[in-house]
Amino acid sequence: MPEGHTIHRAARQQNRALKGRTISVSSPQGRFAADAARIDGAVLERVEPYGKHLFYHWETGEIGHVHLGLFGRFRTSYSVLGDPTAPTGAVRMRLSTATGADRVDRAEVTIDLSGPTVCSLDPPDARAQILRRLGPDPLARKADPTPMFDRIRRSRRPIADLLLDQAVVAGIGNVYRAEILFVVGIHPLRPGDELDDAELHAIWATTCGMLAQGLRDGRIVTVDRNDLGLAPGARRPRGEATYVYKRRACLRCGDTIRTVEAGGRPCYYCPTDQEA
């Protein structure tokens, strides 16, 4: 499932292509057809990311909501003053700038969404209802980690479980949680209420830094170049992007990587650098 940096990157790219423009909206697959017809030809004011969710703000006042889930993906294509390319596969929602009212002398953009868990058009208050269920987004401006800290302090659940809970913190997935816990040196099964303030702040700072780097790079790379002994400008060896996630041996100490079940998924950890 895409983690928060992927969603923020998608919003940034779509805002550059679509924001403030009249958009042709359709549903080649048909499952979104009725909602698409209500906003077809409307101006898209902006695309807003939050955690693993995308909100589309339309001039009609309605809010589009997309959650990619495990199988959702966007595909972008371009056409120069011509009709968009034919859709490939089961496209739930198609957004295109190639409308008669908004043609410009440049390549038109078409963005196809396929396989999402959620693709809906909702009244304005639906967004607020969703946000109330989510914890802070580390990539949001002026994000306040206090609600996250409070939930962790009150819980006996393992910290690895809590970090996957979107009601605790929005946007972390299986890769980042393993890497965050490794960098701060916390065992995945430590109960949340046993963490002290310094550890909570270290988790938040590490999370913010990793997701921001992922947003810039467009991929997950959590390993510090110094840990690889790379000279400035040297290329990173293939497969050296994570410390523990899906590795056989710890990148730092060489101990055998273990996994524990937490939040319904295996969490990778180093028994030496993350003692129980």
Order of alpha helices (4+ residues) and beta strands (2+ residues): alpha-beta-alpha-beta-beta-beta-beta-beta-beta-beta-alpha-alpha-alpha-alpha-alpha-beta-beta
